[in-house]
């Protein structure tokens, strides 16, 4: 299994509207923390490191901390692994 790239050693703190999103799990996206399909045609395609779909529920925007190091144990959310 390939190792994900770590675009930054901190979370991406973003405010998202309710809806469905794709988090970049490989670290190759130029639109971090969101997937832009940069994994296509690479060693990440077809693995669990390609992308992770997640939803923001409710009727109001929500601030979330999405993992930037790509090593979280709770994808797509930051769990502090980057600080270890």
URWO-V653924 format. One record per residue. N is the residue number from 0. RES is the residue in three letters. D_LAST is the distance of its C-alpha to the last C-alpha in whole Angstrom. Layout:
N_RES_D_LAST ; N_RES_D_LAST
This chain:
0_UNK_22 ; 1_UNK_21 ; 2_UNK_17 ; 3_UNK_17 ; 4_UNK_17 ; 5_UNK_14 ; 6_UNK_17 ; 7_UNK_14 ; 8_UNK_11 ; 9_UNK_11 ; 10_UNK_14 ; 11_UNK_17 ; 12_UNK_19 ; 13_UNK_22 ; 14_UNK_26 ; 15_UNK_27 ; 16_UNK_31 ; 17_UNK_31 ; 18_UNK_32 ; 19_UNK_30 ; 20_UNK_27 ; 21_UNK_26 ; 22_UNK_22 ; 23_UNK_21 ; 24_UNK_19 ; 25_UNK_20 ; 26_UNK_19 ; 27_UNK_22 ; 28_UNK_24 ; 29_UNK_26 ; 30_UNK_26 ; 31_UNK_22 ; 32_UNK_21 ; 33_UNK_24 ; 34_UNK_25 ; 35_UNK_28 ; 36_UNK_29 ; 37_UNK_28 ; 38_UNK_27 ; 39_UNK_30 ; 40_UNK_32 ; 41_UNK_28 ; 42_UNK_27 ; 43_UNK_25 ; 44_UNK_28 ; 45_UNK_29 ; 46_UNK_25 ; 47_UNK_23 ; 48_UNK_21 ; 49_UNK_24 ; 50_UNK_24 ; 51_UNK_23 ; 52_UNK_26 ; 53_UNK_25 ; 54_UNK_27 ; 55_UNK_28 ; 56_UNK_30 ; 57_UNK_33 ; 58_UNK_35 ; 59_UNK_33 ; 60_UNK_30 ; 61_UNK_27 ; 62_UNK_24 ; 63_UNK_21 ; 64_UNK_17 ; 65_UNK_17 ; 66_UNK_14 ; 67_UNK_14 ; 68_UNK_11 ; 69_UNK_13 ; 70_UNK_11 ; 71_UNK_11 ; 72_UNK_13 ; 73_UNK_15 ; 74_UNK_17 ; 75_UNK_18 ; 76_UNK_16 ; 77_UNK_12 ; 78_UNK_10 ; 79_UNK_7 ; 80_UNK_5 ; 81_UNK_6 ; 82_UNK_4 ; 83_UNK_0
